[in-house]
Amino acid sequence: MTSIDPNPGAFSDALNSIPADTPVVMLNLLKFREQANYQDGTPACSGKEAYNTYSKQAFQHLQNIGAEVIWWGDAQASLIAPDGEEWDEVLMVRYPSIQKFVEMVMNPEYQKLSTHRTAALENARLIANIERTK
C-alpha cells in the first residue's frame, strides 16, 4: 500500500501518545517517482530533484525549531519486507519534541514547500520514535 501524506488524525494521535517535551526521532522511508507529479505547472523534473528542492528549504525549518538530521543515506536492500517493497532513501531527523514537529509542519511557509515533497514521492513512511530508557 502506498502512502505519501499523513493519515487523518495521525498528528493528534501522536500528540496524545508521545510524552510532551520528549525528543522524538522521525524515521523517513522514501521512494521517488520517476518524474515528479506537480499539479501546478511547475517545470518537469525527476522525483529525486523535486525532493532535493524540498529538502534544501525544509532543512532551514528544521534548524528554526532546533531539529537536526542525524542520518541520511541511500537504501540498498530490503532484507525483511513484503515482496516488492523497496526504498530509495532513508532519513532520520531528531526533533526536540512532537510538539515542535507539529509546529513545523503546520507552518504555512513549510506547507507551501511541501508541494515539492508530495510531487516527488511515489511512496513513503514516517515513523515517530522515542528513545527507550533502561
CYANA upper distance limits for C-alpha pairs under 8 A (distance plus 0.5 A):
  2 THR  CA    122 GLU  CA      7.83
  2 THR  CA    123 ASN  CA      5.57
  2 THR  CA    124 ALA  CA      7.60
  3 SER  CA    122 GLU  CA      8.41
  3 SER  CA    123 ASN  CA      5.78
  3 SER  CA    124 ALA  CA      6.09
  3 SER  CA    125 ARG  CA      7.40
  4 ILE  CA    118 THR  CA      7.13
  4 ILE  CA    121 LEU  CA      7.11
  4 ILE  CA    122 GLU  CA      7.59
  4 ILE  CA    123 ASN  CA      5.93
  4 ILE  CA    124 ALA  CA      5.64
  4 ILE  CA    125 ARG  CA      7.75
  5 ASP  CA    118 THR  CA      7.89
  6 PRO  CA     10 ALA  CA      6.76
  6 PRO  CA     11 PHE  CA      8.37
  9 GLY  CA     13 ASP  CA      6.60
 10 ALA  CA     14 ALA  CA      6.62
 11 PHE  CA     15 LEU  CA      6.61
 11 PHE  CA    102 VAL  CA      7.57
 12 SER  CA     16 ASN  CA      6.61
 13 ASP  CA     17 SER  CA      6.59
 14 ALA  CA     18 ILE  CA      6.24
 14 ALA  CA     98 ILE  CA      7.82
 14 ALA  CA    128 ALA  CA      8.46
 15 LEU  CA     19 PRO  CA      8.23
 15 LEU  CA     20 ALA  CA      8.12
 15 LEU  CA     98 ILE  CA      6.94
 15 LEU  CA     99 GLN  CA      7.43
 18 ILE  CA     22 THR  CA      7.97
 18 ILE  CA     98 ILE  CA      7.56
 18 ILE  CA    130 ILE  CA      8.39
 20 ALA  CA     97 SER  CA      7.28
 20 ALA  CA     98 ILE  CA      7.67
 20 ALA  CA     99 GLN  CA      7.75
 21 ASP  CA     96 PRO  CA      7.40
 21 ASP  CA     97 SER  CA      5.37
 21 ASP  CA     98 ILE  CA      7.72
 21 ASP  CA     99 GLN  CA      7.78
 22 THR  CA     96 PRO  CA      7.21
 22 THR  CA     97 SER  CA      5.53
 22 THR  CA     98 ILE  CA      7.80
 22 THR  CA    130 ILE  CA      7.95
 23 PRO  CA     94 ARG  CA      7.38
 23 PRO  CA     95 TYR  CA      6.20
 23 PRO  CA     96 PRO  CA      4.99
 23 PRO  CA     97 SER  CA      5.06
 23 PRO  CA     98 ILE  CA      7.74
 23 PRO  CA    130 ILE  CA      7.06
 23 PRO  CA    131 GLU  CA      8.32
 24 VAL  CA     94 ARG  CA      6.23
 24 VAL  CA     95 TYR  CA      5.82
 24 VAL  CA     96 PRO  CA      7.03
 24 VAL  CA     97 SER  CA      6.10
 24 VAL  CA     98 ILE  CA      6.73
 24 VAL  CA    128 ALA  CA      6.90
 24 VAL  CA    129 ASN  CA      6.01
 24 VAL  CA    130 ILE  CA      5.42
 24 VAL  CA    131 GLU  CA      7.98
 25 VAL  CA     92 MET  CA      6.96
 25 VAL  CA     93 VAL  CA      5.93
 25 VAL  CA     94 ARG  CA      4.78
 25 VAL  CA     95 TYR  CA      6.67
 25 VAL  CA    128 ALA  CA      6.41
 25 VAL  CA    129 ASN  CA      5.56
 25 VAL  CA    130 ILE  CA      6.75
 26 MET  CA     91 LEU  CA      8.47
 26 MET  CA     92 MET  CA      6.04
 26 MET  CA     93 VAL  CA      5.74
 26 MET  CA     94 ARG  CA      6.93
 26 MET  CA     95 TYR  CA      8.23
 26 MET  CA    126 LEU  CA      6.85
 26 MET  CA    127 ILE  CA      6.01
 26 MET  CA    128 ALA  CA      5.15
 26 MET  CA    129 ASN  CA      6.62
 27 LEU  CA     90 VAL  CA      7.80
 27 LEU  CA     91 LEU  CA      6.51
 27 LEU  CA     92 MET  CA      5.25
 27 LEU  CA     93 VAL  CA      7.39
 27 LEU  CA    125 ARG  CA      8.12
 27 LEU  CA    126 LEU  CA      6.06
 27 LEU  CA    127 ILE  CA      5.55
 27 LEU  CA    128 ALA  CA      6.99
 27 LEU  CA    129 ASN  CA      7.97
 28 ASN  CA     90 VAL  CA      6.13
 28 ASN  CA     91 LEU  CA      5.43
 28 ASN  CA     92 MET  CA      6.64
 28 ASN  CA    124 ALA  CA      7.54
 28 ASN  CA    125 ARG  CA      6.10
 28 ASN  CA    126 LEU  CA      5.19
 28 ASN  CA    127 ILE  CA      7.18
 29 LEU  CA     87 TRP  CA      6.77
 29 LEU  CA     88 ASP  CA      8.22
 29 LEU  CA     89 GLU  CA      6.69
 29 LEU  CA     90 VAL  CA      5.37
 29 LEU  CA     91 LEU  CA      7.19
 29 LEU  CA    124 ALA  CA      5.84
 29 LEU  CA    125 ARG  CA      5.48
 29 LEU  CA    126 LEU  CA      7.14
 30 LEU  CA     87 TRP  CA      6.08
 30 LEU  CA     88 ASP  CA      6.23
 30 LEU  CA     89 GLU  CA      5.65
 30 LEU  CA     90 VAL  CA      6.69
 30 LEU  CA     91 LEU  CA      8.48
 30 LEU  CA    121 LEU  CA      7.41
 30 LEU  CA    123 ASN  CA      6.85
 30 LEU  CA    124 ALA  CA      5.27
 30 LEU  CA    125 ARG  CA      7.37
 31 LYS  CA     86 GLU  CA      7.80
 31 LYS  CA     87 TRP  CA      5.39
 31 LYS  CA     88 ASP  CA      5.50
 31 LYS  CA     89 GLU  CA      7.37
 31 LYS  CA    121 LEU  CA      6.31
 31 LYS  CA    122 GLU  CA      6.06
 31 LYS  CA    123 ASN  CA      5.58
 31 LYS  CA    124 ALA  CA      6.56
 32 PHE  CA     47 GLY  CA      5.53
 32 PHE  CA     48 LYS  CA      6.39
 32 PHE  CA     88 ASP  CA      7.24
 32 PHE  CA    120 ALA  CA      6.20
 32 PHE  CA    121 LEU  CA      4.99
 32 PHE  CA    122 GLU  CA      5.67
 32 PHE  CA    123 ASN  CA      7.50
 33 ARG  CA     37 ASN  CA      8.24
 33 ARG  CA     46 SER  CA      7.47
 33 ARG  CA     47 GLY  CA      5.18
 33 ARG  CA     48 LYS  CA      7.96
 33 ARG  CA    120 ALA  CA      6.31
 33 ARG  CA    121 LEU  CA      5.92
 33 ARG  CA    122 GLU  CA      5.31
 34 GLU  CA     46 SER  CA      6.16
 34 GLU  CA     47 GLY  CA      6.19
 34 GLU  CA     48 LYS  CA      8.47
 35 GLN  CA     44 ALA  CA      7.67
 35 GLN  CA     45 CYS  CA      6.38
 35 GLN  CA     46 SER  CA      4.65
 35 GLN  CA     47 GLY  CA      5.59
 35 GLN  CA    120 ALA  CA      7.99
 36 ALA  CA     44 ALA  CA      7.29
 36 ALA  CA     45 CYS  CA      6.35
 36 ALA  CA     46 SER  CA      5.66
 36 ALA  CA     47 GLY  CA      4.78
 36 ALA  CA     48 LYS  CA      8.41
 36 ALA  CA     50 ALA  CA      6.85
 36 ALA  CA    119 ALA  CA      5.43
 36 ALA  CA    120 ALA  CA      5.25
 36 ALA  CA    121 LEU  CA      7.97
 37 ASN  CA     47 GLY  CA      8.27
 37 ASN  CA    118 THR  CA      8.33
 37 ASN  CA    119 ALA  CA      4.92
 37 ASN  CA    120 ALA  CA      7.13
 38 TYR  CA     42 THR  CA      6.55
 38 TYR  CA     44 ALA  CA      8.34
 38 TYR  CA    115 THR  CA      8.26
 38 TYR  CA    116 HIS  CA      8.18
 38 TYR  CA    119 ALA  CA      5.67
 39 GLN  CA    119 ALA  CA      8.49
 45 CYS  CA     49 GLU  CA      6.67
 45 CYS  CA     50 ALA  CA      7.10
 46 SER  CA     50 ALA  CA      6.81
 46 SER  CA    120 ALA  CA      7.82
 47 GLY  CA     51 TYR  CA      6.66
 47 GLY  CA    119 ALA  CA      7.41
 47 GLY  CA    120 ALA  CA      4.40
 47 GLY  CA    121 LEU  CA      6.80
 48 LYS  CA     52 ASN  CA      6.66
 48 LYS  CA    120 ALA  CA      6.83
 49 GLU  CA     53 THR  CA      6.83
 49 GLU  CA    120 ALA  CA      8.15
 50 ALA  CA     54 TYR  CA      6.83
 50 ALA  CA    116 HIS  CA      5.91
 50 ALA  CA    117 ARG  CA      7.32
 50 ALA  CA    119 ALA  CA      7.44
 50 ALA  CA    120 ALA  CA      5.68
 51 TYR  CA     55 SER  CA      6.50
 51 TYR  CA    116 HIS  CA      6.62
 51 TYR  CA    117 ARG  CA      5.92
 51 TYR  CA    120 ALA  CA      5.85
 51 TYR  CA    121 LEU  CA      8.13
 52 ASN  CA     56 LYS  CA      6.62
 53 THR  CA     57 GLN  CA      7.31
 53 THR  CA    116 HIS  CA      7.33
 54 TYR  CA     58 ALA  CA      6.44
 54 TYR  CA    113 LEU  CA      6.61
 54 TYR  CA    114 SER  CA      7.06
 54 TYR  CA    116 HIS  CA      5.81
 54 TYR  CA    117 ARG  CA      6.30
 55 SER  CA     59 PHE  CA      6.35
 56 LYS  CA     60 GLN  CA      7.81
 57 GLN  CA     61 HIS  CA      7.57
 57 GLN  CA    113 LEU  CA      7.85
 58 ALA  CA     62 LEU  CA      6.87
 58 ALA  CA    110 TYR  CA      7.49
 58 ALA  CA    113 LEU  CA      8.09
 59 PHE  CA     63 GLN  CA      6.83
 60 GLN  CA     64 ASN  CA      6.72
 61 HIS  CA     65 ILE  CA      7.14
 61 HIS  CA    104 MET  CA      7.27
 61 HIS  CA    110 TYR  CA      7.67
 62 LEU  CA     66 GLY  CA      6.79
 62 LEU  CA     67 ALA  CA      5.32
 62 LEU  CA     68 GLU  CA      6.81
 62 LEU  CA    104 MET  CA      8.10
 63 GLN  CA     67 ALA  CA      6.06
 63 GLN  CA     68 GLU  CA      7.17
 65 ILE  CA     95 TYR  CA      8.40
 65 ILE  CA     96 PRO  CA      8.35
 65 ILE  CA    100 LYS  CA      6.88
 65 ILE  CA    104 MET  CA      7.73
 66 GLY  CA     95 TYR  CA      7.35
 66 GLY  CA     96 PRO  CA      6.96
 67 ALA  CA     93 VAL  CA      7.42
 67 ALA  CA     94 ARG  CA      6.04
 67 ALA  CA     95 TYR  CA      4.90
 67 ALA  CA     96 PRO  CA      6.67
 68 GLU  CA     93 VAL  CA      6.10
 68 GLU  CA     94 ARG  CA      5.89
 68 GLU  CA     95 TYR  CA      7.25
 69 VAL  CA     91 LEU  CA      7.99
 69 VAL  CA     92 MET  CA      6.51
 69 VAL  CA     93 VAL  CA      4.85
 69 VAL  CA     94 ARG  CA      6.85
 70 ILE  CA     91 LEU  CA      8.47
 70 ILE  CA     92 MET  CA      6.16
 70 ILE  CA     93 VAL  CA      6.07
 70 ILE  CA     94 ARG  CA      7.07
 71 TRP  CA     90 VAL  CA      8.40
 71 TRP  CA     91 LEU  CA      6.29
 71 TRP  CA     92 MET  CA      5.62
 71 TRP  CA     93 VAL  CA      7.66
 72 TRP  CA     89 GLU  CA      7.82
 72 TRP  CA     90 VAL  CA      6.24
 72 TRP  CA     91 LEU  CA      4.87
 72 TRP  CA     92 MET  CA      6.81
 73 GLY  CA     89 GLU  CA      6.18
 73 GLY  CA     90 VAL  CA      6.04
 73 GLY  CA     91 LEU  CA      7.12
 74 ASP  CA     88 ASP  CA      6.39
 74 ASP  CA     89 GLU  CA      4.89
 74 ASP  CA     90 VAL  CA      6.75
 75 ALA  CA     87 TRP  CA      6.33
 75 ALA  CA     88 ASP  CA      5.70
 75 ALA  CA     89 GLU  CA      5.43
 75 ALA  CA     90 VAL  CA      6.62
 76 GLN  CA     87 TRP  CA      8.45
 76 GLN  CA     88 ASP  CA      8.16
 77 ALA  CA     86 GLU  CA      7.88
 78 SER  CA     85 GLU  CA      7.77
 78 SER  CA     86 GLU  CA      6.82
 78 SER  CA     87 TRP  CA      8.38
 81 ALA  CA     85 GLU  CA      6.70
 95 TYR  CA    100 LYS  CA      7.24
 95 TYR  CA    101 PHE  CA      6.82
 96 PRO  CA    100 LYS  CA      6.95
 96 PRO  CA    101 PHE  CA      8.49
 97 SER  CA    101 PHE  CA      7.07
 98 ILE  CA    102 VAL  CA      6.74
 99 GLN  CA    103 GLU  CA      6.56
100 LYS  CA    104 MET  CA      6.69
101 PHE  CA    105 VAL  CA      6.90
102 VAL  CA    106 MET  CA      6.52
103 GLU  CA    107 ASN  CA      6.81
104 MET  CA    110 TYR  CA      7.35
105 VAL  CA    110 TYR  CA      6.60
105 VAL  CA    111 GLN  CA      6.94
106 MET  CA    110 TYR  CA      7.73
106 MET  CA    111 GLN  CA      7.20
107 ASN  CA    111 GLN  CA      6.72
108 PRO  CA    112 LYS  CA      6.82
109 GLU  CA    113 LEU  CA      7.17
110 TYR  CA    114 SER  CA      6.70
111 GLN  CA    115 THR  CA      7.76
113 LEU  CA    117 ARG  CA      8.02
114 SER  CA    118 THR  CA      6.84
115 THR  CA    119 ALA  CA      6.57
116 HIS  CA    120 ALA  CA      6.48
117 ARG  CA    121 LEU  CA      6.77
